[in-house]
Amino acid sequence: MAVVSEVKENQLLAALPRREFERLRERLEPVYLPFGQVLVEPNEPIPYVFFPRQGILSLVAVMDDGDTSEVGMVGNEGMAGLSVFLGGDQAITRVLVRAPGDSWRLKSKVFKEVVRDSSALQDILSRYTQALLSLISQTTACNLLHPAQARLRRWLLMAQDRIGADEFHMTQEFIAGLLGVSRPTVSIVAGGIQRAGHIRYRRGKIRILDRAALESECCPCYNVMRHEYQRLLEGAQSRSRAKA
């Protein structure tokens, strides 16, 4: 099991004016999300939306032949179930737990009512929608254009940003699906980063040993995604503080 960091607050909820957050908190249900749990399947109704406080939720595109590819991730900077905010009732992607942790969840029907009554939450989620769409677009381009080692470095940096831990539960099967490569290739990709002294990989776990080195040899997509999130979400937080 991955190392779980100290429980934090979800950044979207924390950006709300305090009075609105306290009112919403009465309707939120605390849940623990274990590794590997599937929260929703594509083309199925979305019963709950989730606001993670820890851990990582993976947004996975599922092909007709069963092949999968991760197209985005959600940590305590975001939410899962964004289709409900956009007016949809069914999921576009599979949502599953990549790193365990605590989360808030809210019934989709209740979530719609809350959003309708809160202009501050509408503004925050609109900005988050843009940030997530940017991440998905950049991830898609990165998966197509950049080598597997660079993509794995990017994923590790993004994961560490979200959970604040150096160690992750990552099987060869997961890395193969993440990178779109065969399992034998996983040993080559992860092995190369390990020989460079940047990570330690054994028994289904990866530990980051040298973050600075990962950043220096990562593809530029990591910084593009990080800066876009900072620009959009910090703007939402500033607007909410001004309304408080």
CORSUL-V135523 format. One record per helix or strand of 2 or more residues. SS is the DSSP state (H for helix, E for strand). FROM is the first residue (numbers start at 1). TO is the last residue. Records with the same first field share a line. If there is no record, write none. Layout:
SS=FROM-TO, FROM-TO
//
This chain:
H=11-14, 18-25, 82-85, 108-116, 119-145, 148-163, 172-179, 183-195, 211-217, 221-243
E=29-33, 38-40, 48-52, 56-62, 68-74, 94-99, 101-107, 167-169, 199-202, 205-208
//
